[in-house]
Amino acid sequence: TCPMCRTESQISFPSRYWYKCSEEKHRLALDEKLFEHKLMLATFSIMTSAVL
């Protein structure tokens, strides 16, 4: 399902977080969200290692 509009999607995203929606604008938004999520994780791990 698409977390934005809750519709079942046929195209699955290569990750366990999201499934791509058939609507292009949702698909783009999901790509951005996934990128932000990865960026956040990377920043967090850098910060943690700096503290330690």
mmCIF file as Biopython writes it, N, C-alpha, C and O atoms, coordinates in Angstrom:
data_model
#
loop_
_atom_site.group_PDB
_atom_site.id
_atom_site.type_symbol
_atom_site.label_atom_id
_atom_site.label_alt_id
_atom_site.label_comp_id
_atom_site.label_asym_id
_atom_site.label_entity_id
_atom_site.label_seq_id
_atom_site.pdbx_PDB_ins_code
_atom_site.Cartn_x
_atom_site.Cartn_y
_atom_site.Cartn_z
_atom_site.occupancy
_atom_site.B_iso_or_equiv
_atom_site.auth_seq_id
_atom_site.auth_asym_id
_atom_site.pdbx_PDB_model_num
ATOM 1   N N  . THR A ? 1  ? 0.826  -1.215 0.000   1.0 0.0 1  A 1 
ATOM 2   C CA . THR A ? 1  ? 0.000  0.000  0.000   1.0 0.0 1  A 1 
ATOM 3   C C  . THR A ? 1  ? 0.855  1.258  0.000   1.0 0.0 1  A 1 
ATOM 4   O O  . THR A ? 1  ? 1.974  1.284  0.514   1.0 0.0 1  A 1 
ATOM 5   N N  . CYS A ? 2  ? 0.293  2.280  -0.587  1.0 0.0 2  A 1 
ATOM 6   C CA . CYS A ? 2  ? 0.966  3.577  -0.587  1.0 0.0 2  A 1 
ATOM 7   C C  . CYS A ? 2  ? 0.641  4.266  0.728   1.0 0.0 2  A 1 
ATOM 8   O O  . CYS A ? 2  ? -0.536 4.426  1.049   1.0 0.0 2  A 1 
ATOM 9   N N  . PRO A ? 3  ? 1.634  4.678  1.498   1.0 0.0 3  A 1 
ATOM 10  C CA . PRO A ? 3  ? 1.357  5.332  2.787   1.0 0.0 3  A 1 
ATOM 11  C C  . PRO A ? 3  ? 0.718  6.704  2.643   1.0 0.0 3  A 1 
ATOM 12  O O  . PRO A ? 3  ? 0.242  7.275  3.624   1.0 0.0 3  A 1 
ATOM 13  N N  . MET A ? 4  ? 0.704  7.240  1.417   1.0 0.0 4  A 1 
ATOM 14  C CA . MET A ? 4  ? 0.127  8.566  1.226   1.0 0.0 4  A 1 
ATOM 15  C C  . MET A ? 4  ? -1.362 8.517  0.920   1.0 0.0 4  A 1 
ATOM 16  O O  . MET A ? 4  ? -2.138 9.298  1.470   1.0 0.0 4  A 1 
ATOM 17  N N  . CYS A ? 5  ? -1.763 7.602  0.043   1.0 0.0 5  A 1 
ATOM 18  C CA . CYS A ? 5  ? -3.179 7.560  -0.318  1.0 0.0 5  A 1 
ATOM 19  C C  . CYS A ? 5  ? -3.809 6.209  -0.010  1.0 0.0 5  A 1 
ATOM 20  O O  . CYS A ? 5  ? -4.988 5.991  -0.288  1.0 0.0 5  A 1 
ATOM 21  N N  . ARG A ? 6  ? -3.024 5.303  0.563   1.0 0.0 6  A 1 
ATOM 22  C CA . ARG A ? 6  ? -3.524 3.996  0.998   1.0 0.0 6  A 1 
ATOM 23  C C  . ARG A ? 6  ? -4.042 3.104  -0.125  1.0 0.0 6  A 1 
ATOM 24  O O  . ARG A ? 6  ? -4.843 2.201  0.117   1.0 0.0 6  A 1 
ATOM 25  N N  . THR A ? 7  ? -3.594 3.349  -1.337  1.0 0.0 7  A 1 
ATOM 26  C CA . THR A ? 7  ? -4.021 2.482  -2.427  1.0 0.0 7  A 1 
ATOM 27  C C  . THR A ? 7  ? -3.011 1.361  -2.607  1.0 0.0 7  A 1 
ATOM 28  O O  . THR A ? 7  ? -1.815 1.544  -2.383  1.0 0.0 7  A 1 
ATOM 29  N N  . GLU A ? 8  ? -3.497 0.220  -3.004  1.0 0.0 8  A 1 
ATOM 30  C CA . GLU A ? 8  ? -2.613 -0.907 -3.281  1.0 0.0 8  A 1 
ATOM 31  C C  . GLU A ? 8  ? -1.790 -0.585 -4.513  1.0 0.0 8  A 1 
ATOM 32  O O  . GLU A ? 8  ? -2.310 -0.055 -5.495  1.0 0.0 8  A 1 
ATOM 33  N N  . SER A ? 9  ? -0.520 -0.903 -4.464  1.0 0.0 9  A 1 
ATOM 34  C CA . SER A ? 9  ? 0.323  -0.578 -5.608  1.0 0.0 9  A 1 
ATOM 35  C C  . SER A ? 9  ? 0.916  -1.844 -6.201  1.0 0.0 9  A 1 
ATOM 36  O O  . SER A ? 9  ? 1.160  -2.820 -5.492  1.0 0.0 9  A 1 
ATOM 37  N N  . GLN A ? 10 ? 1.142  -1.818 -7.492  1.0 0.0 10 A 1 
ATOM 38  C CA . GLN A ? 10 ? 1.686  -2.976 -8.185  1.0 0.0 10 A 1 
ATOM 39  C C  . GLN A ? 10 ? 3.206  -2.949 -8.192  1.0 0.0 10 A 1 
ATOM 40  O O  . GLN A ? 10 ? 3.851  -3.997 -8.174  1.0 0.0 10 A 1 
ATOM 41  N N  . ILE A ? 11 ? 3.780  -1.741 -8.217  1.0 0.0 11 A 1 
ATOM 42  C CA . ILE A ? 11 ? 5.230  -1.613 -8.293  1.0 0.0 11 A 1 
ATOM 43  C C  . ILE A ? 11 ? 5.781  -1.540 -6.875  1.0 0.0 11 A 1 
ATOM 44  O O  . ILE A ? 11 ? 5.449  -0.616 -6.133  1.0 0.0 11 A 1 
ATOM 45  N N  . SER A ? 12 ? 6.595  -2.474 -6.500  1.0 0.0 12 A 1 
ATOM 46  C CA . SER A ? 12 ? 7.148  -2.433 -5.151  1.0 0.0 12 A 1 
ATOM 47  C C  . SER A ? 12 ? 8.497  -1.731 -5.158  1.0 0.0 12 A 1 
ATOM 48  O O  . SER A ? 12 ? 9.309  -1.921 -6.064  1.0 0.0 12 A 1 
ATOM 49  N N  . PHE A ? 13 ? 8.716  -0.941 -4.163  1.0 0.0 13 A 1 
ATOM 50  C CA . PHE A ? 13 ? 9.951  -0.194 -4.019  1.0 0.0 13 A 1 
ATOM 51  C C  . PHE A ? 13 ? 11.034 -1.169 -3.561  1.0 0.0 13 A 1 
ATOM 52  O O  . PHE A ? 13 ? 10.736 -2.077 -2.785  1.0 0.0 13 A 1 
ATOM 53  N N  . PRO A ? 14 ? 12.269 -1.016 -4.011  1.0 0.0 14 A 1 
ATOM 54  C CA . PRO A ? 14 ? 13.310 -1.946 -3.559  1.0 0.0 14 A 1 
ATOM 55  C C  . PRO A ? 14 ? 13.747 -1.674 -2.115  1.0 0.0 14 A 1 
ATOM 56  O O  . PRO A ? 14 ? 14.927 -1.443 -1.849  1.0 0.0 14 A 1 
ATOM 57  N N  . SER A ? 15 ? 12.807 -1.703 -1.208  1.0 0.0 15 A 1 
ATOM 58  C CA . SER A ? 15 ? 13.116 -1.483 0.199   1.0 0.0 15 A 1 
ATOM 59  C C  . SER A ? 15 ? 11.913 -1.911 1.012   1.0 0.0 15 A 1 
ATOM 60  O O  . SER A ? 15 ? 10.809 -2.019 0.477   1.0 0.0 15 A 1 
ATOM 61  N N  . ARG A ? 16 ? 12.108 -2.157 2.296   1.0 0.0 16 A 1 
ATOM 62  C CA . ARG A ? 16 ? 10.962 -2.614 3.085   1.0 0.0 16 A 1 
ATOM 63  C C  . ARG A ? 16 ? 10.131 -1.448 3.599   1.0 0.0 16 A 1 
ATOM 64  O O  . ARG A ? 16 ? 9.067  -1.653 4.184   1.0 0.0 16 A 1 
ATOM 65  N N  . TYR A ? 17 ? 10.610 -0.226 3.383   1.0 0.0 17 A 1 
ATOM 66  C CA . TYR A ? 17 ? 9.893  0.932  3.918   1.0 0.0 17 A 1 
ATOM 67  C C  . TYR A ? 17 ? 8.667  1.319  3.114   1.0 0.0 17 A 1 
ATOM 68  O O  . TYR A ? 17 ? 7.594  1.532  3.678   1.0 0.0 17 A 1 
ATOM 69  N N  . TRP A ? 18 ? 8.817  1.412  1.800   1.0 0.0 18 A 1 
ATOM 70  C CA . TRP A ? 18 ? 7.746  1.965  0.983   1.0 0.0 18 A 1 
ATOM 71  C C  . TRP A ? 18 ? 7.371  1.073  -0.178  1.0 0.0 18 A 1 
ATOM 72  O O  . TRP A ? 18 ? 8.174  0.272  -0.657  1.0 0.0 18 A 1 
ATOM 73  N N  . TYR A ? 19 ? 6.146  1.224  -0.618  1.0 0.0 19 A 1 
ATOM 74  C CA . TYR A ? 19 ? 5.722  0.655  -1.896  1.0 0.0 19 A 1 
ATOM 75  C C  . TYR A ? 19 ? 5.347  1.818  -2.779  1.0 0.0 19 A 1 
ATOM 76  O O  . TYR A ? 19 ? 4.674  2.753  -2.345  1.0 0.0 19 A 1 
ATOM 77  N N  . LYS A ? 20 ? 5.784  1.757  -4.016  1.0 0.0 20 A 1 
ATOM 78  C CA . LYS A ? 20 ? 5.511  2.861  -4.924  1.0 0.0 20 A 1 
ATOM 79  C C  . LYS A ? 20 ? 4.044  2.879  -5.325  1.0 0.0 20 A 1 
ATOM 80  O O  . LYS A ? 20 ? 3.427  1.838  -5.550  1.0 0.0 20 A 1 
ATOM 81  N N  . CYS A ? 21 ? 3.518  4.061  -5.405  1.0 0.0 21 A 1 
ATOM 82  C CA . CYS A ? 21 ? 2.133  4.250  -5.813  1.0 0.0 21 A 1 
ATOM 83  C C  . CYS A ? 21 ? 2.098  4.440  -7.321  1.0 0.0 21 A 1 
ATOM 84  O O  . CYS A ? 21 ? 3.083  4.854  -7.932  1.0 0.0 21 A 1 
ATOM 85  N N  . SER A ? 22 ? 0.948  4.131  -7.913  1.0 0.0 22 A 1 
ATOM 86  C CA . SER A ? 22 ? 0.813  4.300  -9.364  1.0 0.0 22 A 1 
ATOM 87  C C  . SER A ? 22 ? 0.753  5.779  -9.736  1.0 0.0 22 A 1 
ATOM 88  O O  . SER A ? 22 ? 1.014  6.155  -10.879 1.0 0.0 22 A 1 
ATOM 89  N N  . GLU A ? 23 ? 0.405  6.612  -8.753  1.0 0.0 23 A 1 
ATOM 90  C CA . GLU A ? 23 ? 0.367  8.052  -9.018  1.0 0.0 23 A 1 
ATOM 91  C C  . GLU A ? 23 ? 1.779  8.613  -8.972  1.0 0.0 23 A 1 
ATOM 92  O O  . GLU A ? 23 ? 2.503  8.451  -7.990  1.0 0.0 23 A 1 
ATOM 93  N N  . GLU A ? 24 ? 2.148  9.274  -10.055 1.0 0.0 24 A 1 
ATOM 94  C CA . GLU A ? 24 ? 3.528  9.758  -10.198 1.0 0.0 24 A 1 
ATOM 95  C C  . GLU A ? 24 ? 3.925  10.708 -9.076  1.0 0.0 24 A 1 
ATOM 96  O O  . GLU A ? 24 ? 5.035  10.618 -8.553  1.0 0.0 24 A 1 
ATOM 97  N N  . LYS A ? 25 ? 3.027  11.621 -8.700  1.0 0.0 25 A 1 
ATOM 98  C CA . LYS A ? 25 ? 3.381  12.606 -7.670  1.0 0.0 25 A 1 
ATOM 99  C C  . LYS A ? 25 ? 3.620  11.938 -6.319  1.0 0.0 25 A 1 
ATOM 100 O O  . LYS A ? 25 ? 4.479  12.371 -5.551  1.0 0.0 25 A 1 
ATOM 101 N N  . HIS A ? 26 ? 2.862  10.886 -6.032  1.0 0.0 26 A 1 
ATOM 102 C CA . HIS A ? 26 ? 3.088  10.159 -4.791  1.0 0.0 26 A 1 
ATOM 103 C C  . HIS A ? 26 ? 4.413  9.421  -4.856  1.0 0.0 26 A 1 
ATOM 104 O O  . HIS A ? 26 ? 5.156  9.351  -3.876  1.0 0.0 26 A 1 
ATOM 105 N N  . ARG A ? 27 ? 4.692  8.873  -6.030  1.0 0.0 27 A 1 
ATOM 106 C CA . ARG A ? 27 ? 5.927  8.123  -6.215  1.0 0.0 27 A 1 
ATOM 107 C C  . ARG A ? 27 ? 7.133  9.018  -5.957  1.0 0.0 27 A 1 
ATOM 108 O O  . ARG A ? 27 ? 8.086  8.617  -5.288  1.0 0.0 27 A 1 
ATOM 109 N N  . LEU A ? 28 ? 7.080  10.228 -6.493  1.0 0.0 28 A 1 
ATOM 110 C CA . LEU A ? 28 ? 8.176  11.178 -6.298  1.0 0.0 28 A 1 
ATOM 111 C C  . LEU A ? 28 ? 8.301  11.556 -4.830  1.0 0.0 28 A 1 
ATOM 112 O O  . LEU A ? 28 ? 9.404  11.633 -4.290  1.0 0.0 28 A 1 
ATOM 113 N N  . ALA A ? 29 ? 7.164  11.792 -4.190  1.0 0.0 29 A 1 
ATOM 114 C CA . ALA A ? 29 ? 7.174  12.168 -2.778  1.0 0.0 29 A 1 
ATOM 115 C C  . ALA A ? 29 ? 7.753  11.043 -1.921  1.0 0.0 29 A 1 
ATOM 116 O O  . ALA A ? 29 ? 8.475  11.295 -0.957  1.0 0.0 29 A 1 
ATOM 117 N N  . LEU A ? 30 ? 7.428  9.806  -2.281  1.0 0.0 30 A 1 
ATOM 118 C CA . LEU A ? 30 ? 7.950  8.670  -1.521  1.0 0.0 30 A 1 
ATOM 119 C C  . LEU A ? 30 ? 9.446  8.531  -1.696  1.0 0.0 30 A 1 
ATOM 120 O O  . LEU A ? 30 ? 10.162 8.194  -0.753  1.0 0.0 30 A 1 
ATOM 121 N N  . ASP A ? 31 ? 9.923  8.792  -2.914  1.0 0.0 31 A 1 
ATOM 122 C CA . ASP A ? 31 ? 11.362 8.751  -3.156  1.0 0.0 31 A 1 
ATOM 123 C C  . ASP A ? 31 ? 12.073 9.775  -2.280  1.0 0.0 31 A 1 
ATOM 124 O O  . ASP A ? 31 ? 13.123 9.493  -1.702  1.0 0.0 31 A 1 
ATOM 125 N N  . GLU A ? 32 ? 11.481 10.979 -2.188  1.0 0.0 32 A 1 
ATOM 126 C CA . GLU A ? 32 ? 12.067 12.032 -1.363  1.0 0.0 32 A 1 
ATOM 127 C C  . GLU A ? 32 ? 12.079 11.621 0.097   1.0 0.0 32 A 1 
ATOM 128 O O  . GLU A ? 32 ? 13.078 11.804 0.793   1.0 0.0 32 A 1 
ATOM 129 N N  . LYS A ? 33 ? 10.976 11.068 0.557   1.0 0.0 33 A 1 
ATOM 130 C CA . LYS A ? 33 ? 10.885 10.643 1.954   1.0 0.0 33 A 1 
ATOM 131 C C  . LYS A ? 33 ? 11.932 9.583  2.271   1.0 0.0 33 A 1 
ATOM 132 O O  . LYS A ? 33 ? 12.577 9.623  3.318   1.0 0.0 33 A 1 
ATOM 133 N N  . LEU A ? 34 ? 12.089 8.642  1.358   1.0 0.0 34 A 1 
ATOM 134 C CA . LEU A ? 34 ? 13.064 7.578  1.565   1.0 0.0 34 A 1 
ATOM 135 C C  . LEU A ? 34 ? 14.472 8.150  1.626   1.0 0.0 34 A 1 
ATOM 136 O O  . LEU A ? 34 ? 15.287 7.733  2.450   1.0 0.0 34 A 1 
ATOM 137 N N  . PHE A ? 35 ? 14.752 9.109  0.746   1.0 0.0 35 A 1 
ATOM 138 C CA . PHE A ? 35 ? 16.060 9.746  0.727   1.0 0.0 35 A 1 
ATOM 139 C C  . PHE A ? 35 ? 16.309 10.483 2.036   1.0 0.0 35 A 1 
ATOM 140 O O  . PHE A ? 35 ? 17.388 10.386 2.619   1.0 0.0 35 A 1 
ATOM 141 N N  . GLU A ? 36 ? 15.295 11.226 2.495   1.0 0.0 36 A 1 
ATOM 142 C CA . GLU A ? 36 ? 15.412 11.948 3.761   1.0 0.0 36 A 1 
ATOM 143 C C  . GLU A ? 36 ? 15.682 10.979 4.902   1.0 0.0 36 A 1 
ATOM 144 O O  . GLU A ? 36 ? 16.492 11.251 5.788   1.0 0.0 36 A 1 
ATOM 145 N N  . HIS A ? 37 ? 14.996 9.852  4.865   1.0 0.0 37 A 1 
ATOM 146 C CA . HIS A ? 37 ? 15.151 8.848  5.907   1.0 0.0 37 A 1 
ATOM 147 C C  . HIS A ? 37 ? 16.584 8.315  5.946   1.0 0.0 37 A 1 
ATOM 148 O O  . HIS A ? 37 ? 17.174 8.176  7.017   1.0 0.0 37 A 1 
ATOM 149 N N  . LYS A ? 38 ? 17.129 8.023  4.784   1.0 0.0 38 A 1 
ATOM 150 C CA . LYS A ? 38 ? 18.504 7.523  4.706   1.0 0.0 38 A 1 
ATOM 151 C C  . LYS A ? 38 ? 19.493 8.579  5.172   1.0 0.0 38 A 1 
ATOM 152 O O  . LYS A ? 38 ? 20.466 8.274  5.862   1.0 0.0 38 A 1 
ATOM 153 N N  . LEU A ? 39 ? 19.232 9.830  4.786   1.0 0.0 39 A 1 
ATOM 154 C CA . LEU A ? 39 ? 20.089 10.942 5.162   1.0 0.0 39 A 1 
ATOM 155 C C  . LEU A ? 39 ? 20.079 11.110 6.680   1.0 0.0 39 A 1 
ATOM 156 O O  . LEU A ? 39 ? 21.120 11.331 7.299   1.0 0.0 39 A 1 
ATOM 157 N N  . MET A ? 40 ? 18.889 11.001 7.266   1.0 0.0 40 A 1 
ATOM 158 C CA . MET A ? 40 ? 18.722 11.142 8.698   1.0 0.0 40 A 1 
ATOM 159 C C  . MET A ? 40 ? 19.509 10.057 9.434   1.0 0.0 40 A 1 
ATOM 160 O O  . MET A ? 40 ? 20.201 10.336 10.413  1.0 0.0 40 A 1 
ATOM 161 N N  . LEU A ? 41 ? 19.397 8.831  8.958   1.0 0.0 41 A 1 
ATOM 162 C CA . LEU A ? 41 ? 20.126 7.721  9.580   1.0 0.0 41 A 1 
ATOM 163 C C  . LEU A ? 41 ? 21.630 7.932  9.507   1.0 0.0 41 A 1 
ATOM 164 O O  . LEU A ? 41 ? 22.349 7.678  10.472  1.0 0.0 41 A 1 
ATOM 165 N N  . ALA A ? 42 ? 22.100 8.400  8.353   1.0 0.0 42 A 1 
ATOM 166 C CA . ALA A ? 42 ? 23.530 8.635  8.173   1.0 0.0 42 A 1 
ATOM 167 C C  . ALA A ? 42 ? 24.023 9.725  9.120   1.0 0.0 42 A 1 
ATOM 168 O O  . ALA A ? 42 ? 25.052 9.572  9.780   1.0 0.0 42 A 1 
ATOM 169 N N  . THR A ? 43 ? 23.277 10.825 9.178   1.0 0.0 43 A 1 
ATOM 170 C CA . THR A ? 43 ? 23.638 11.938 10.059  1.0 0.0 43 A 1 
ATOM 171 C C  . THR A ? 43 ? 23.666 11.479 11.509  1.0 0.0 43 A 1 
ATOM 172 O O  . THR A ? 43 ? 24.573 11.825 12.266  1.0 0.0 43 A 1 
ATOM 173 N N  . PHE A ? 44 ? 22.664 10.696 11.885  1.0 0.0 44 A 1 
ATOM 174 C CA . PHE A ? 44 ? 22.566 10.198 13.251  1.0 0.0 44 A 1 
ATOM 175 C C  . PHE A ? 44 ? 23.772 9.339  13.615  1.0 0.0 44 A 1 
ATOM 176 O O  . PHE A ? 44 ? 24.335 9.479  14.701  1.0 0.0 44 A 1 
ATOM 177 N N  . SER A ? 45 ? 24.169 8.449  12.705  1.0 0.0 45 A 1 
ATOM 178 C CA . SER A ? 45 ? 25.302 7.566  13.002  1.0 0.0 45 A 1 
ATOM 179 C C  . SER A ? 45 ? 26.610 8.343  13.074  1.0 0.0 45 A 1 
ATOM 180 O O  . SER A ? 45 ? 27.492 8.003  13.864  1.0 0.0 45 A 1 
ATOM 181 N N  . ILE A ? 46 ? 26.741 9.390  12.250  1.0 0.0 46 A 1 
ATOM 182 C CA . ILE A ? 46 ? 27.942 10.233 12.299  1.0 0.0 46 A 1 
ATOM 183 C C  . ILE A ? 46 ? 28.005 10.964 13.639  1.0 0.0 46 A 1 
ATOM 184 O O  . ILE A ? 46 ? 29.054 11.022 14.282  1.0 0.0 46 A 1 
ATOM 185 N N  . MET A ? 47 ? 26.854 11.525 14.050  1.0 0.0 47 A 1 
ATOM 186 C CA . MET A ? 47 ? 26.791 12.249 15.316  1.0 0.0 47 A 1 
ATOM 187 C C  . MET A ? 47 ? 27.110 11.337 16.494  1.0 0.0 47 A 1 
ATOM 188 O O  . MET A ? 47 ? 27.842 11.720 17.407  1.0 0.0 47 A 1 
ATOM 189 N N  . THR A ? 48 ? 26.560 10.139 16.467  1.0 0.0 48 A 1 
ATOM 190 C CA . THR A ? 48 ? 26.800 9.203  17.570  1.0 0.0 48 A 1 
ATOM 191 C C  . THR A ? 48 ? 28.263 8.815  17.666  1.0 0.0 48 A 1 
ATOM 192 O O  . THR A ? 48 ? 28.820 8.743  18.761  1.0 0.0 48 A 1 
ATOM 193 N N  . SER A ? 49 ? 28.885 8.565  16.528  1.0 0.0 49 A 1 
ATOM 194 C CA . SER A ? 49 ? 30.296 8.174  16.553  1.0 0.0 49 A 1 
ATOM 195 C C  . SER A ? 49 ? 31.184 9.344  16.978  1.0 0.0 49 A 1 
ATOM 196 O O  . SER A ? 49 ? 32.250 9.138  17.558  1.0 0.0 49 A 1 
ATOM 197 N N  . ALA A ? 50 ? 30.746 10.570 16.690  1.0 0.0 50 A 1 
ATOM 198 C CA . ALA A ? 50 ? 31.505 11.751 17.101  1.0 0.0 50 A 1 
ATOM 199 C C  . ALA A ? 50 ? 31.456 11.907 18.623  1.0 0.0 50 A 1 
ATOM 200 O O  . ALA A ? 50 ? 32.446 12.278 19.252  1.0 0.0 50 A 1 
ATOM 201 N N  . VAL A ? 51 ? 30.296 11.618 19.198  1.0 0.0 51 A 1 
ATOM 202 C CA . VAL A ? 51 ? 30.129 11.700 20.648  1.0 0.0 51 A 1 
ATOM 203 C C  . VAL A ? 51 ? 30.984 10.637 21.335  1.0 0.0 51 A 1 
ATOM 204 O O  . VAL A ? 51 ? 31.643 10.913 22.337  1.0 0.0 51 A 1 
ATOM 205 N N  . LEU A ? 52 ? 30.967 9.441  20.798  1.0 0.0 52 A 1 
ATOM 206 C CA . LEU A ? 52 ? 31.762 8.350  21.371  1.0 0.0 52 A 1 
ATOM 207 C C  . LEU A ? 52 ? 33.220 8.518  20.962  1.0 0.0 52 A 1 
ATOM 208 O O  . LEU A ? 52 ? 34.064 7.705  21.339  1.0 0.0 52 A 1 
#
